[in-house]
Amino acid sequence: MRVKERNGRLFQARAKVHVSNYVNGSHLRPKCDTFRFIVLGDNRPPASYTRFDFLIYRYILLHAVNTTEADLMFNTGDIVGRDGDVSDYLKFMNVTAMTGLPVNIAMGNHEAPGDNFRYFFNKTYYSFDYCNSHFTILNPNFKVSYRALLGEEQISWLKWDLRTRAKHKFVFIHQPVRPDWGNNYPEKEDDTLARIFSEAHVRIVFQGHCHCFYTYRERNVLYMISGGGGAEIDNENFEHDVYHYVVVDVNGNSVRWYVVKPRLLILPYKSIVTTGNEITLEGVVQNFDHRRLKVNMGEITFRPDTLFSYSPPFFEYRTRINYGINKIIFWIDGSNVKRELLIKRIRPLDVQVERINESGYRVSVSVEGGPTTATLHYNNKEISIDGSKLIDLCSDSGKVGVIVTKEGYAPASFEVEVPHCRKHKQLPNEAEVEGGPAKRETSNVNSEITVTALTSKEIDRSKSVGLDYSGIVVLLVLLLAIILILSIIKIRRGLWGRGS
């Protein structure tokens, strides 16, 4: 799929997900009267904890998939952050795809005005029948605003839609239909929606927007707020502000539901490589008693604004680490929830860079004060260094990035200004520099060169930067071969045509 943003950036990605914005009037499995669906919402990345991205949502979905056998999935909205950024949609779809369930989404204010939402999911409000039940998905977010508005056209459609004879009616809408939950709607529309739902005998109105779980009844209709799918929790009510999802069972005339608040212990890391002797990490735990979170080494502290008896607190973990592999084990006391994290501490390379002339640099590498061997990488080239070495650099861009590596040590990098490859003078040989005839040109150059440590991924990426001329030659040879073969085929066809 390809999506173009307003600023001109083009995103291209592949994602597998069941997307179910059905054609209005669709009736799926019309002869059944027993099924199960799950509901959650507000799964966007936590605003204050960007490192977690869609990770909390992923853990909640995994719990739902492993413990329920649902037929459908509904989301009450705010599925993405950053005002509907395309990259968030792609992440959401990749995570959601693992459920294998048809997904139905009520558009939230974070998806407004809805251009990207419509690209991925087509419609913003619709309805369909499943077994003996009718499902209506609404969109009160036609404008980029926290003030919700359905408008006359959608309200008129809603009145017509709820005239169905289905045994059960369920409605999904992002902002809660009640003034004391944020005063989301204009006063008349708020009352109009409550009246429509009551007159149509809607069983449950599922809502989001508030990052909590809460239920209330109004005019004989059950209203349920399910907004604990992954975003930061509101932390305004001890009992209701939790990460959760809702399971609804329909069995003939009966509709039963229950809320699931899974135990969570989430670390946004797989493994860590560092050169420091101390490290600070972030995590989130939901166990309804934060004191039961244990660790085999180091110290855990909790964010004061998230430290509630029932709320899932974010925590910080700090510990000193030794050279080599450090295994950190977190667990919730009295449960089988455990997470292991491997932290590898490696020694840094000490790299010194000295400019000799316009394009010449001396690179010296040492470990703990003594010279050592290493490999220097730049422009798809590798140069061996034994203590120190003179190198001649040039670039078509005026700058070149250099990376120094040694197995078992942290890579180091630096960037230097160099002349254009067509114009620079050749570096004098090592004997001339050491003997003294060639003077070092240091008067008009910047002698401050910053050397920084790199991760393993960055060193792998850097090796792939540059132009691979051997690859181009191979492609040209293949292209010429294809042209030659096509020419021979064309000539033979011409001969056969004349012969017949």
N, C-alpha and C positions, 0 to 999 in steps of 0.2 A: 504494500500500500504506500501511497505517496500523499503527503499533506503539506500544503504550503501555508506558512503563517503570513500575517499582514506585513511584517518587516522583510519579507522576501525569502526567509530561510526555508529550505526544503528538507523535510524529514522523510526517510524511506525505511521501512521495517517490515518484518513478517511477524504475524501474531496469529495464534489459533485460539478462538474463543467462540462459544455459542452465544450469539446475540439475537434476542427475541423481541423486537418491536413488531408485533404481529399486525397483520391487516385487520382493521376494525371489523368485528363480526366473526372473526375466526373462532371455531369451536374445536378444541383439541380434546381427544379421548372422550367423546360425548356420552359413552355408555357407562362410565365409571362413576363411583360416588365416594371413593376412598383414596386419599392421597395426602402428601405432606409437602410443605414448603418452608423455607427459612427466610428470615428477614434480618437485615442489618443496614447500617448506613453511616455516613460521615466517616468514610475510611481514608480520606485524603491524608497526605503526610502530616505529621505534627508540626505546627508552625515553629515552635521553639526548639525542636529536636530534629533538624533536617537529616541528621545521620541515619535516622530510622526509616525515612522514606516510606515505602509501602510494606515494611517488614512486619509491623504489628498486624496490619490487615492480613498478611499472608499467614501468620500464626493462627489468627482467629478462623480463617477459612480452612486451614488444615485440621483444626479441631472439629469444625462443623462437618467436614467431609468424612473424617475418621469415626465420628460418633453418631451420625444421622444418615438415614437413607432417604434423602429428600428428592422430590421430583422437579421442583422449581426453586428458583432463587430470586428474591426481590431486594432492591437496594433503594433506600429512601433519599439518596442524593448526596451531593458534595463528594464525588468520587475522585476528584482531582484537586490539586492546589494551584497556586499561581495563576488564578483566573483562567483556568481551562487550557493550560499549556499542552501542546501536542505530545511532548515527551511523557507527560504524566498519563495521558490517555493510553499510550502504548504500554507503559509499565502496568497500569491498571488491568489492561486486557491480558497481558502475559501472566499476571498473578491469578486473575479470575479464571483463566482457561483451565487451570488444574482441577477445578471442580467438575468439569464435564456437564454442568447443568445449564439449562436455558436461563438467561439472565434478563431481568426486566428492571429498568432504572427510572426512578422519578428524578427529573433534572433538578439540581440544587443551584443555589446562588453562585457557587464557585464555577459552575459550568456556563453561566450567563455571559454574553447574550445567546450563546448556543450554537455558533457556527461550527465549531469543531465537534460538538455533541451531535449535531444533525449529520455531519459527515460520517461519523462512526455508527450512529444508531438510527438515523433516518428521521423518525418522528419524535416529538417532544411530549405529546399526550395522545393516548390511544386506549383501547380496551380489547378484551378477548374473553372467551369462556374456556374453562378447563374443567373437565368432568362436570360436576353439578354446580360449579361456582363461576361467578363473574368477577373479573379483575379490571379495575379502572386506574390508569396511571395519569396523573395531572401534572401540569407545568405552570407554576405561579411566578416564573422567573424570565419574563420576556425582556426585562431591563436589567442592567448591571446595578443592582441595588439590593439592600437587605429588606426593602419594603416590597412585600409580595403583592402580586396582582394577577388574577386569572383573566379578567376582561369579560365583556358581555358575550363575545363569540364562544369562548370556551365554556362559560357557565351555561349558555343555551345548549351547547352540545352535551354537557354533563347531565342536564335534566332529561334530555332525550335518552342518553346512554343508560341511565339507571332505571329505565322503565322495563328492563329485562325481567324475565320470569325465572331466572336462575335461583336456585334454592338459597345460595349464600352470595353476598356481595362484599367485596373488599376494595378499599380505595387506598391509593398511595400518593402522598403529596409531601414535599420537602418541609416547608415551614408549618409549624403547628397552627391549627385553626382554633385559637383561643387568645384573647387579648393579654392575659397575664403571663403568656409565654413569649414575650417579645413584641407584642402589638404589631404583628407582622402584616396584617391585612387592613385595608380601609374598613371603617366600622361597619358600613352597610354590607360589604362583601363578606366579612367575617361572619355576620349573622346569617346571611343568605346561604353560605356553605353549610353551616350547622343545620339550618332548616331543611335544605335539600337532602342531606345525609339521613336526617331523621325520618322524613317523609318517604324516602326510598328504602327504609329498613336496612341500612348498611350495617353489617355485623361489626367490622373493625375498620377504623381509619388509621393507617400506619403513617407516621411522620418522622422527621429527622430534625436537622438544624441545631437542636440542643444536644450537646455531647453527653448524653446520659440515657438512662432508661426510666420511663415513667408512664403510668396509665391513669386515665381519668374517664368518667362517664358524663355525657351531656346529652340530654333529650333521648335517652335510651340507646345511645350509640357509644361503643367503647372506642376511645382514642388512645393510641399507643405511640409513645416517642421512643424510637430506637436509633440512637445516634452514637453508639459506642463501637464503631467498626475500625478505628485506627488513629483518628485525629486526637489531639490533646483533650483530655477529659476536663469537664467544666469545674469540678471540685467545689461545688456549691452545696451539695447534699451528700452526706456520708454514705447513705445506703444505695442511692440510685446512680451515682457517678462512677460507672464501671465499664470496662470493655466487655462486650457481650454480643450475642445474637439471639434471635427469637425463633422457636420451632412451632409451627402451626400444623395440627392434625385435623383433617376433615374426614369425617366418617358418617356418611348419610346425613341425617339432620343435626349431627353433633359437630361442634367446632371447639377444639381444646388447644390451648397454647401453653408454653412454658418458656422461660428465659434461661439461657445458659451463660454463666459467668466463668469462663475457663481460667484455670491457673496458668499464669504466664511467667516465663523467665526468659527475657530476650536480650541478647548481646548482638550489636550490629557489626560483629567482626567474625571472620572465619579463622584467621591466624594473623599474627603481627610480627614484623621484623623491625627492630629498632637498634640504635647505637647508644641510647641513653640508659642510665642506671635506675631511672624511676619512670613510671608510666601511670597515666590517669585515663580511665575508661568510663563509658556511659552504659547504662542498662535500664531496663524497666521490669518490674516484678508486680504481678497481681496475685496475691494470696490472701488478702483481707487481714493480714497481720504481718507487717513488714519485718518484725523482729525475728521471724522464722527464716529469713534469708541468711545463709551462711556461706563462708568462703574459706579455703584452706590456707590462705596467706594474704596479708595486706589488710586494708581497712575500707569499710563501706560507709558512705554518708548519703543521706537522702535530701532531696530538694525540699526546703521547708514549705514551699507553696503546694507541694504534692503529698505531704505527709499526713494522710488521714487513715483512720482505722479501716475504711472500706475502699478507699481510692487506690488505684494502681500507681505507686510512686515511682518516679524516675530517680535513679541513684547514680552516684559517682563512686568509682573504685580506684584506689590509689595503692601502689605497692612498689617496693624496690625489687629489681630483678638482677640476676646474675648472668654472666656470659654463658652462652649455650641455650638449651631449650628449658623454658620455664612452663610447667603445666599448672594452670589456674583452674580450680574446680569450684563452681557455684552450685548450691542446691537449696531447695526449700525443705526445711526440717519437717519430718513427718510425712513426706510425700516422695514419689518417685521422679519428681521433676529435677533434672540435673543438667548442667551445661559445662562443657570443658573448653578451654581456650589455651592454645599454644602460643607463647611469646618467645621469639628467638632474639637474643641480644648478640650482636656481632660487633667486632672492633672496626672503627673507622680507618680509612686510608688518609694519611697526611700528604696532601698534594700541594706542591709549591710551583707556581708558574712565573717565569721571568722572561720579559720581552728582550730579544736580542737586537732585532731591527724591524723593518716594516712588516715582514711576514714570518720572521723567525722567533720561536719560543723555546726556552728550555723548560722541560717538565721534569720535576723531581718527585719521587714517591718514596715514602718511608712509613714504617709501622713502629710505634712506640720508640721513636728516636733513631731507628736504624734503617738504612736503605733496603729496599726490597724490589722484587720483580713484579710487574703488572702489565696490563694490556690497555692501550689507548685506542679509543674508537672515535672516528669522525668520517662523515661522508662515505659510509659503507667501507671504510678502510680500517684495518687493525694493525697496530704497531706495537711491538714488544719493547718494554722498557726495563732496563736493569739498573735500578737506582735513579738514573737521570738520562735524558735524551734530548737532543736538539731536533725539532720538527719544523717543517716548512709548510705553512698554511695559506690557503687562498680560498675565495668563495665568490660566487656570482651575486650574492646578496650583500656582501660587505661584512657579514658576521658569520662565525662558525661556532657550533656547539661541540664540545669535546667531553668525552666520558672516559674515566679511568676505572678499570675493574681489576679485582683480584679475587679468586675463589675463596669463600669463607669470610670476606670482608665487605663492608658497605661501599658500594660504588660512589664515586665523587664526580662532579661535573663542573665545567666552567665555560663561559662564552667570551670570545675575544673578537675584536675588530681586525679584519684582514683585508688586503687589497683584492681587486678583481683578478681572477686567475689569468687573464690574458695580459695583464699589465704589470704584475708584481715581479720584483727582481729575485733571482735565485739566492737562496740562503747560502752564505759561505760555509765551507766544510768545517768539521769539528776542529781540525788542527789549526785553522786560521783563527777561530774564535779563542781557542785555548792559548795559542802562541801570542796573540795580541795584535797582529797586523790589521785585523778587521775591528773597527771601533763599534761599540754598542750604541745604537741610536736610541737614546732614552730621553732626549730633551723635549721632543714634541709628541710623546705618546703617553697614554694613560697607564700608569703602573699599577693601579688598583684593580686587581682581578679577583672576583669573588668565587670561591670554590664551595660547592654545596654537595651534600649527600643525596643519593638517589635511591628509589625503591627498585626492586627487581623488575617490575612491570615497565618502569621508565627506561631502564637500560635495554630491555628487549625492544621497546618502541624505537629507541634512538638508532638501533642497528638497522632498522628497516627504512630510515629516512635517507633520501638521496635518489640518484638516478642510476638504475642498473642497466648499463649499456649492453652487457652480454644478453640480457633478456630481450632487448630491442632487436638485436641482430637476429636472434632465433625467430622472433615474430616476423621480421622482414623476409627471412628465408622461407618460412612456411607460407607467407602470402604469395611470394613469387612462384612457389611450387603449385599452389592452388590455381593461380592464373594460368600457368603452363598446362595443367591438366584440363582445365575448362577449354582452353584453346584447341587442344588435341581432340577433345570430344566434339567441338563445333566443326572442326575440319572433317572428321570422319563422317559426321551426319551429312555434311554437304556432299561428300563423295558418294555416300549411299543414296542420297536423293537423286543425284545425276545418273547413278547406275540403274535406278528403277524406271 
